[in-house]
Structures are given as C-alpha cells and as structure tokens.
Amino acid sequence: MALLTSLPRGTADLLPAESWKWQRVEQTLRRLSALAGVEEIRTPTFEHTELFHRSVGDTTDVVQKEMYTFEDKGGRSVTLRPEGTAGAVRAFVQNGLAGAAASPVRLYYFTSCFRYEKPQAGRLREFHQYGVEMFGSADAAADAELIAFAQGIFDALDLAAQVRLEINSIGCAHCRADYHRALREYFSARRDELCETCQDRLERNPMRILDCKSPVCAAIAAGAPKILDFLCEDCQAHFDALRARLDALGVAYTVNPSIVRGLDYYNRTVFEFVTDRIGAQATVLGGGRYDTLVETLGGPSVPALGFAMGLERLQLLLENVGFWQAAAPPEGCRIYLASLSPAASDAAMKLAHELRRAGIAAQSDLCGRSLRAQMKYAGKLGAPYCVVLGDDELASGVCRLKDMRTGEEKETALAALAEAVRG
Ligand code: HAM
C-alpha cells in the first residue's frame, strides 16, 4: 500500500501554494524569450534510445548510468528524455527547420527530464528545465548573445548578485586529439585508483573522467592537464572573440578551465551559472556550443549552441534569497456570492458564471451550506468582496456589496457587480 500512496524517490508534487511561483517564473522566461526572438518548441517526453546514445554520448554518466530506458510493447527501445537538446535537434532536423526558417533559428522549451541519480537537494530523478537552442551561427557573437541572454534571466529575477558566470572552451576534435593524449598519460599513472567506469573511459573518452561524480576520480581529475593549454588557433581565436564580446556587453565572467560539462556533444564554448546559495548542486544553468550535433543526427552541417536551466534549482535559489516575500500570490476569488435559499443558490451560480465571463473570479456555494459556513468559506478563499443573495435581492435585482477588508457595504445592482468589483 505504501508503494501505491507515496511518491517515487526523486520526484515531487507541485501544489497550488508553490505552483503560482513556477507560473511567475515561466511568464518571465516566456516574455524574455519573445523579446529575444526565441520561439517555443515542444517535443515528445520519450525518444528512441539511440538518439541519446548518439548525442549525449555512450561514455557519459547520463547514458551509462542514469537513463530511464525500456522496451515498448512493439519491442522498440525508448528512453524518457534525460535532457532537452537531443529532442530539439532531432525536431530541427526532422522538420527541415534548417532550410525553412530564418537563420539563426532560436527555440526554447520547458520540459520535464528524467535521470536516475541519487536524489538530494537540487537533484531529482524527474526535474524540469527551461532550455534555449540556437542554430545557424558559428560566430562568437552568437555565444555572447546566448550568454548575455542567460545573464538577463538572472537580472530579471533579481538574482544577478547571487550567481556567477564561469566559461571555458573545450576546443574541437582537432585540438582534442593532443589533449586526449595528455589526459591518457596523466590518468594512466593512477589507473588503478579510478572507478571501473573511468578505467573504461580512459581508453574510450578520457575527458569524461573529468566529470565523474566519484570523489576519488574527482580528486585525481583536479590535477589533470587543462584543455585551455591545448586549444588550436581557431578555437583560441573563437574563445578570445567571445571574451571580447562579453567584455563589450558588460557581462562579467571568470574562466574556469575545469568546466567540461557532462554531455559529449559540446565543442568550443561551455559555460555555467553557479551559486553559493543552494548547497552542493550549485549549477543553476549550463550550456555550450555543439557544432557537429545537427550533422551527427542526420541533418546538414549547421553550427549550434544552447543552454538549459534547472527550474527546481532556480526556485530553490529564489526561495533562499526571499524573492517571494515581496510577491503577492494570485488572487483566487474576487467575489463570493452567498445564498439563502435554493432559488438564490441557482441565481448565485448563474451570476458567478456571468462574472467569470466578464473576467471576474467568482464563486458560489456548492455544498448547501448555512450562511455562517458560507461566510467562513469566503474568508478562507480570501475573497475581498462578498454579497448575500436572498429572495429580496432576486426580486429587486439589487444587493449589498460588502468589502471584506473594510467591512463597508454599498447597494449595487446585480447587473453592475462586475464593474463594481473590478480591480
Ligand atoms: P545539464 O548541465 O545536464 O545540461 O543540465 C542543465 C541544468 O539542469 C543543470 O545546470 C541543472 O540546473 C539542471 N539539472 C540537471 N540535472 C538535474 C537533476 N538531476 N535534478 C535537478 N536539476 C538538474 C543539459 O541538460 C543540456 N541539454 C543543456 C544544453 C542545452 N546545452 C546546450 N543546449
């Protein structure tokens, strides 16, 4: 029974006391997206498993340890999306957006993501992201635009002082060959201390060791050679151009040569916004450039980049800095229509529907309650206005409109209620 009535580990319910805060953040993000020409895309919750192997990468923690993968009744292997980029790129390719839309194409999404991780504060098995993907520019101007846009989100939510931007470049396939060689050399000396997965990564993709969650691997990785020392001329120039652009835009950042990100599709620019205010899971937003992914997934050669923000972590941050203290929750009910008789109850319900059509949040009794109980309920709703309808009010078409905050009452025609209570 307990299994049936309790949440699966790492998932959460979002109740009305909190959901309005999510709606407010969503409104802000949708507004900022529209201002920057970023349009919404919605993709399926599950995709063919192969999509994530090809994009996120076979040697990542996400693919090796964390995916919710199962066979459907048709015998196909499908996976609940662990992140949003792969699906967005698949949709970009499959729907021919590369040719059809004005370039760069800018897309955003709100998605639930699923990763079988060890749950803790800010780390869930089902979590939510707001993500942005931009297709069609290889220029560092696009990287700077995207990062400045992300910074703008924190500015709009009054969080600029709570986060810091860290950037890095992880080069391209060309410069990574030398880097991989250096990493193999470094880690080979301490091979036996690495976890089993990382011993395998040493051969297949040594950069992944830098992102391992095992504390022993992380400690060894801290002393590993840094990719920035291995950038080829073009990647170095791209990184320099990005830094110059960010400086010109007044976006403050630090270069953190340890950022490699946990997904394989990145090249060149990677970045994260981190905070000290939400505990160990400090990265609120992460992203980077992925110039080869569109082609890898069967599309034309289109450079691209993007980021995603963890919405649970963002809410945790907003909560911890007291953001909501000054915010008013949405008004649930503007006017409560109490009734004294069955006929009045009918009229109250009809009036409530008319008021709603006029854009006023209205409620009437649905439980056959006494007047006293109805007024108690109106109090719980926090309705600022109330009227009591009885036979007299129905006959005259006039009621006493009570302002619950001041106790004042004034005669008002039923037909004029909407205007009388409009905020
Ligand atoms: P990611 O770094 O794996 O990147 O995830 C982005 C953000 O999602 C993280 O910074 C974090 O805030 C949040 N997040 C990740 N895992 C969890 C979890 N288990 N529980 C709660 N929040 C979590 C991506 O997913 C890339 N697709 C981002 C991207 C878009 N890159 C390019 N375009």
Residues whose N, C-alpha, C, O or C-beta is under 5 A from the ligand:
A	BS01	HAM	E83 G84 T85 R115 E117 G122 R123 L124 F127 G131 V132 T283 V284 L285 G286 G287 G288 L305 G306 F307 A308 M309 G310 R313
